Amino acid sequence: MYDNSAFSQKRPVRVGFVGTGYAAVARAQALLHDKRSHLVAVVGHTPEKTEAFAKNYQMMVVDSWQQLVEQDNVDLIVICTVTRDHGTIARKALASGKHVVVEYPLSLDVAEAQELIVLAKTQKKFLHVEHIELLGGLHQALKQHLPKVGQVFFVRYNTIKPEHPAPRKWTYNHELFGFPLMSGLSRLHRLVDLFGTVLSVNCHNRFWETQTEYYQSCFCDTHLSFNSGLLAHVVYGKGETLWYPERRFEVHGENGGLIFESHTGVLVQPGETKPIEVEARQGLFAKDTTMVLDHLIDGTPLYVTPEESLYTLKVADAARRSAQMGLTMIVEDETQP
């Protein structure tokens, strides 16, 4: 267990931010209006954007994340920056005696992610890897209706995002974003949460690129075999070579099926098709942030553990190695670092 004695004495949790993007804004808004927290400082990539962020949320600007994690007036570091840097910042923050909240993945390196979980326990510090897809309406609707379709034998999950032209930003950068299914870990984590451990992974991945650092498109096609016997097909693509957007989740069971497209869903059974209500996706970062404070201060259980995120990271890394080597990869059947 980690040390939260200072918070039990009703002192606000003092928060520092690394990053100023969408997730950071959503979290900062939630924290600003919660008396249990106090926003202290932020470091960002773009000076103008960082200054505006600091002004909006009544924070000070610091020169580097290295400086931020060493400040005595910060208890919790929130990491909302490029994927490549998650592990490095989390390690330094934990070693400096800070609690850590980080957007998935914890690291692009499985061994480093394992080490960070151990480090958090050694330091008796809180480590939370965000997985807001588990809090969303689609996932909750899936969980609610799964028993109605009987034994599930096949799942298909497609997320395709055409962009013309592709933006020249970090999410299209090999080094900063990493392997697509590692930075896009939620595609696999949703499946692992619903259907358990994975036996093997076969993945094919292709990039279209006109320059070394950035690509214009990627297409990742992955087949998963679960220990339960379930087969799953996951497609993740984005960029200029794709032409029609898709966000579709299909569940095929022996007694029926579930089909979700964007924000609508249906339950299909013999002789009938019933609509399924899916709650909107808004407010999930704020919900996650409130749950973090509840956990830090009152010990309320969280919806996901770092170990669970680590296991899915192992599955994603197996996909990466499969794509690289052209082989089917066996996944370790374990969830502990």
C-alpha positions as CSV (number, residue, x, y, z in Angstrom):
1,M,0.0,0.0,0.0
2,Y,1.2,3.5,-0.7
3,D,1.6,6.5,1.7
4,N,-1.5,8.8,1.6
5,S,-1.3,10.0,5.2
6,A,-1.0,13.6,4.2
7,F,-4.3,13.5,2.3
8,S,-6.1,11.8,5.1
9,Q,-5.4,14.9,7.1
10,K,-7.5,16.8,4.5
11,R,-4.7,18.6,2.8
12,P,-5.4,19.0,-0.9
13,V,-3.6,16.9,-3.4
14,R,-1.1,19.2,-5.1
15,V,-0.9,18.4,-8.8
16,G,1.7,19.0,-11.5
17,F,1.0,18.5,-15.2
18,V,3.2,17.3,-18.1
19,G,1.4,18.2,-21.2
20,T,-1.4,20.6,-22.3
21,G,-3.4,18.6,-24.8
22,Y,-7.0,17.4,-24.7
23,A,-6.6,14.9,-21.9
24,A,-4.7,17.5,-19.8
25,V,-7.4,20.1,-20.3
26,A,-10.2,17.7,-19.3
27,R,-8.3,16.6,-16.2
28,A,-7.3,20.2,-15.2
29,Q,-11.0,21.3,-15.5
30,A,-12.0,18.5,-13.2
31,L,-9.3,19.2,-10.7
32,L,-9.8,23.0,-10.7
33,H,-13.4,22.6,-9.4
34,D,-12.6,19.9,-6.8
35,K,-11.6,21.2,-3.4
36,R,-9.6,18.1,-2.7
37,S,-7.0,19.1,-5.2
38,H,-4.8,22.1,-5.9
39,L,-3.2,22.8,-9.3
40,V,0.4,23.8,-8.9
41,A,2.5,23.8,-12.1
42,V,2.6,22.7,-15.7
43,V,5.3,22.0,-18.4
44,G,4.4,21.8,-22.1
45,H,5.9,21.6,-25.5
46,T,4.8,24.9,-26.9
47,P,5.5,28.0,-24.8
48,E,2.4,30.0,-25.9
49,K,0.0,27.1,-25.4
50,T,1.6,26.3,-22.0
51,E,1.3,29.9,-20.8
52,A,-2.4,29.9,-21.9
53,F,-3.0,26.6,-20.1
54,A,-1.3,27.9,-16.9
55,K,-3.4,31.1,-17.0
56,N,-6.7,29.2,-17.5
57,Y,-6.1,26.8,-14.6
58,Q,-4.2,29.1,-12.3
59,M,-0.9,27.3,-12.4
60,M,2.7,28.3,-12.7
61,V,4.9,27.3,-15.7
62,V,8.1,25.4,-15.1
63,D,10.9,24.9,-17.6
64,S,11.2,21.1,-17.7
65,W,9.4,18.0,-16.5
66,Q,12.7,17.1,-14.7
67,Q,12.2,20.3,-12.6
68,L,8.5,19.6,-12.1
69,V,8.9,16.1,-10.6
70,E,11.5,17.3,-8.1
71,Q,9.4,20.1,-6.7
72,D,8.5,19.7,-3.0
73,N,5.1,21.4,-3.4
74,V,3.8,18.7,-5.8
75,D,2.3,15.4,-4.7
76,L,0.9,14.0,-7.9
77,I,2.3,14.1,-11.5
78,V,-0.2,13.8,-14.3
79,I,1.5,12.7,-17.5
80,C,-0.4,13.7,-20.7
81,T,2.5,14.0,-23.2
82,V,3.8,12.0,-26.2
83,T,3.8,8.2,-25.7
84,R,7.6,7.9,-26.1
85,D,8.2,9.8,-22.8
86,H,5.7,8.2,-20.5
87,G,8.0,5.6,-19.0
88,T,11.0,8.0,-18.5
89,I,8.8,10.7,-16.8
90,A,7.0,8.1,-14.6
91,R,10.2,6.6,-13.5
92,K,11.7,9.9,-12.4
93,A,8.5,11.0,-10.7
94,L,8.1,7.8,-8.7
95,A,11.8,7.9,-7.8
96,S,11.3,11.5,-6.6
97,G,8.5,10.4,-4.3
98,K,5.5,11.5,-6.4
99,H,2.3,9.7,-7.1
100,V,1.7,9.2,-10.8
101,V,-1.3,9.3,-13.2
102,V,-0.3,8.5,-16.8
103,E,-2.3,8.1,-20.0
104,Y,-2.0,4.6,-21.6
105,P,0.4,3.0,-22.3
106,L,2.7,3.2,-19.2
107,S,5.6,2.7,-21.4
108,L,6.5,1.5,-25.0
109,D,8.8,-1.0,-23.4
110,V,7.3,-4.0,-21.5
111,A,10.3,-4.5,-19.3
112,E,10.3,-0.8,-18.3
113,A,6.5,-1.0,-17.5
114,Q,7.2,-4.0,-15.3
115,E,10.0,-2.1,-13.5
116,L,7.8,0.9,-13.0
117,I,5.0,-1.1,-11.3
118,V,7.6,-2.6,-8.9
119,L,9.1,0.9,-8.3
120,A,5.8,2.3,-7.4
121,K,5.3,-0.5,-4.8
122,T,8.8,0.0,-3.4
123,Q,8.3,3.7,-3.1
124,K,4.8,3.2,-1.7
125,K,3.4,5.6,-4.3
126,F,0.2,5.5,-6.3
127,L,0.5,4.6,-10.0
128,H,-2.6,4.8,-12.2
129,V,-2.7,4.0,-15.9
130,E,-5.8,5.6,-17.4
131,H,-8.1,3.4,-19.5
132,I,-11.2,5.5,-19.9
133,E,-12.6,3.1,-22.6
134,L,-13.6,0.9,-19.7
135,L,-15.8,3.7,-18.3
136,G,-17.5,4.6,-21.6
137,G,-21.0,3.8,-22.7
138,L,-20.0,1.3,-25.4
139,H,-18.0,-0.8,-22.9
140,Q,-20.7,-0.7,-20.2
141,A,-23.4,-1.6,-22.8
142,L,-21.2,-4.5,-23.9
143,K,-20.8,-5.8,-20.4
144,Q,-24.5,-5.5,-19.7
145,H,-25.7,-7.4,-22.8
146,L,-22.9,-10.0,-23.2
147,P,-24.8,-12.7,-21.2
148,K,-27.7,-12.5,-23.6
149,V,-25.7,-13.8,-26.6
150,G,-24.4,-17.0,-24.9
151,Q,-20.9,-18.3,-25.5
152,V,-19.0,-15.8,-27.6
153,F,-16.8,-17.3,-30.3
154,F,-15.8,-14.3,-32.5
155,V,-15.3,-10.6,-32.1
156,R,-14.5,-8.0,-34.7
157,Y,-13.3,-4.5,-33.7
158,N,-12.5,-1.9,-36.4
159,T,-11.4,1.7,-35.9
160,I,-10.5,3.5,-39.1
161,K,-9.9,7.2,-39.3
162,P,-9.2,8.8,-42.8
163,E,-7.3,12.1,-42.7
164,H,-6.6,14.0,-45.8
165,P,-4.0,15.3,-45.5
166,A,-2.6,13.5,-42.6
167,P,-1.5,15.9,-39.9
168,R,2.2,16.3,-39.3
169,K,2.1,15.7,-35.6
170,W,3.4,13.3,-33.0
171,T,0.6,10.8,-33.5
172,Y,2.0,10.2,-37.0
173,N,5.6,10.0,-35.8
174,H,7.4,6.6,-35.5
175,E,9.4,7.5,-32.5
176,L,7.0,9.6,-30.5
177,F,3.9,7.4,-31.1
178,G,5.4,4.0,-31.3
179,F,3.8,0.8,-32.6
180,P,0.1,1.6,-33.3
181,L,-1.5,-1.0,-31.0
182,M,0.8,0.1,-28.1
183,S,-0.1,3.7,-28.3
184,G,-3.7,2.6,-29.2
185,L,-3.7,0.1,-26.4
186,S,-7.4,0.6,-25.7
187,R,-8.3,-1.4,-28.8
188,L,-6.8,-4.5,-27.2
189,H,-7.6,-3.6,-23.6
190,R,-11.3,-3.6,-24.2
191,L,-11.1,-7.1,-25.4
192,V,-8.9,-8.4,-22.6
193,D,-11.2,-6.9,-20.0
194,L,-14.2,-8.6,-21.6
195,F,-12.8,-11.9,-22.6
196,G,-9.7,-12.7,-20.5
197,T,-6.2,-13.8,-21.5
198,V,-4.7,-14.3,-25.0
199,L,-3.0,-17.4,-26.2
200,S,-1.5,-16.1,-29.5
201,V,-1.3,-13.0,-31.8
202,N,-0.8,-12.7,-35.5
203,C,-0.4,-9.2,-36.8
204,H,0.4,-7.4,-40.1
205,N,1.2,-3.7,-40.1
206,R,2.0,-1.3,-42.9
207,F,3.1,2.3,-43.1
208,W,2.9,4.7,-46.0
209,E,5.6,7.3,-45.7
210,T,7.3,10.0,-47.7
211,Q,9.7,11.0,-45.0
212,T,11.7,9.1,-42.4
213,E,10.2,10.5,-39.1
214,Y,6.5,10.9,-40.1
215,Y,4.2,8.7,-42.0
216,Q,1.0,9.6,-43.9
217,S,-0.9,6.4,-43.1
218,C,-0.8,3.2,-41.1
219,F,-2.9,0.0,-41.3
220,C,-2.7,-2.6,-38.6
221,D,-4.5,-5.9,-39.0
222,T,-4.4,-8.3,-36.0
223,H,-5.8,-11.7,-35.2
224,L,-6.1,-12.8,-31.5
225,S,-6.7,-16.3,-30.2
226,F,-7.9,-16.3,-26.6
227,N,-7.4,-19.0,-24.1
228,S,-11.1,-19.4,-23.9
229,G,-11.3,-20.4,-27.6
230,L,-12.6,-17.0,-28.7
231,L,-11.2,-15.5,-31.9
232,A,-10.9,-11.8,-32.4
233,H,-10.0,-9.6,-35.4
234,V,-8.8,-6.0,-34.7
235,V,-8.3,-3.5,-37.4
236,Y,-6.7,-0.1,-36.6
237,G,-6.0,2.4,-39.4
238,K,-5.6,6.1,-40.0
239,G,-4.3,8.5,-42.6
240,E,-4.4,9.4,-46.3
241,T,-4.8,5.9,-47.8
242,L,-8.1,5.2,-46.0
243,W,-11.3,6.6,-47.4
244,Y,-14.2,5.8,-45.1
245,P,-14.4,6.3,-41.3
246,E,-15.5,3.3,-39.2
247,R,-15.9,2.5,-35.6
248,R,-17.5,-0.8,-35.4
249,F,-17.6,-3.5,-32.7
250,E,-19.2,-6.9,-33.4
251,V,-19.7,-9.8,-30.9
252,H,-20.9,-13.1,-32.3
253,G,-22.3,-15.6,-29.7
254,E,-24.1,-18.9,-30.0
255,N,-27.4,-17.3,-28.9
256,G,-27.2,-13.9,-30.6
257,G,-25.0,-11.0,-31.6
258,L,-24.1,-7.5,-30.6
259,I,-23.4,-4.8,-33.2
260,F,-22.2,-1.4,-32.3
261,E,-21.5,1.4,-34.8
262,S,-20.3,4.7,-33.5
263,H,-22.8,5.6,-30.8
264,T,-25.6,3.1,-31.6
265,G,-26.0,-0.6,-30.9
266,V,-28.3,-3.5,-31.5
267,L,-28.9,-6.9,-30.0
268,V,-29.7,-9.5,-32.7
269,Q,-31.4,-12.7,-31.7
270,P,-33.6,-15.2,-33.5
271,G,-36.6,-13.3,-34.9
272,E,-35.8,-9.9,-33.4
273,T,-33.4,-7.0,-33.3
274,K,-33.5,-4.7,-30.3
275,P,-31.8,-1.3,-30.1
276,I,-29.3,-0.8,-27.3
277,E,-28.8,2.6,-25.7
278,V,-25.2,3.8,-25.6
279,E,-24.3,6.7,-23.3
280,A,-22.2,9.5,-24.8
281,R,-18.4,9.5,-24.4
282,Q,-18.2,13.0,-22.9
283,G,-16.7,13.5,-19.5
284,L,-14.7,10.3,-19.1
285,F,-11.4,12.0,-18.3
286,A,-13.2,14.0,-15.6
287,K,-14.8,10.8,-14.3
288,D,-11.4,9.1,-14.2
289,T,-9.8,12.0,-12.4
290,T,-12.5,12.1,-9.8
291,M,-12.0,8.4,-9.2
292,V,-8.3,9.0,-8.8
293,L,-9.0,11.5,-6.0
294,D,-11.5,9.2,-4.4
295,H,-8.9,6.5,-4.3
296,L,-6.0,8.6,-3.1
297,I,-8.0,10.2,-0.3
298,D,-10.6,7.6,0.7
299,G,-9.2,4.4,-0.6
300,T,-12.1,3.8,-3.0
301,P,-11.2,0.9,-5.4
302,L,-10.3,2.0,-8.9
303,Y,-11.7,0.4,-12.1
304,V,-8.3,-0.8,-13.5
305,T,-4.9,-1.8,-12.1
306,P,-1.5,-1.1,-13.6
307,E,-1.0,-4.9,-13.7
308,E,-4.0,-5.3,-16.0
309,S,-2.7,-2.5,-18.3
310,L,0.7,-4.2,-18.3
311,Y,-0.8,-7.5,-19.4
312,T,-2.5,-5.8,-22.4
313,L,0.8,-4.1,-23.2
314,K,2.4,-7.6,-23.4
315,V,-0.3,-8.5,-25.9
316,A,0.3,-5.4,-27.9
317,D,4.1,-6.0,-27.9
318,A,3.4,-9.6,-29.1
319,A,1.5,-7.9,-32.0
320,R,4.5,-5.7,-32.7
321,R,6.9,-8.6,-32.8
322,S,4.6,-10.6,-35.0
323,A,4.4,-7.8,-37.5
324,Q,8.1,-7.4,-37.4
325,M,9.0,-11.0,-37.8
326,G,6.1,-12.4,-39.8
327,L,5.3,-15.0,-37.2
328,T,2.5,-15.9,-34.8
329,M,3.5,-15.0,-31.2
330,I,2.5,-16.8,-28.0
331,V,1.6,-14.4,-25.2
332,E,2.8,-15.0,-21.6
333,D,-0.2,-16.1,-19.5
334,E,0.5,-13.9,-16.5
335,T,-0.7,-10.5,-15.1
336,Q,1.9,-9.8,-12.5
337,P,5.2,-8.0,-13.1
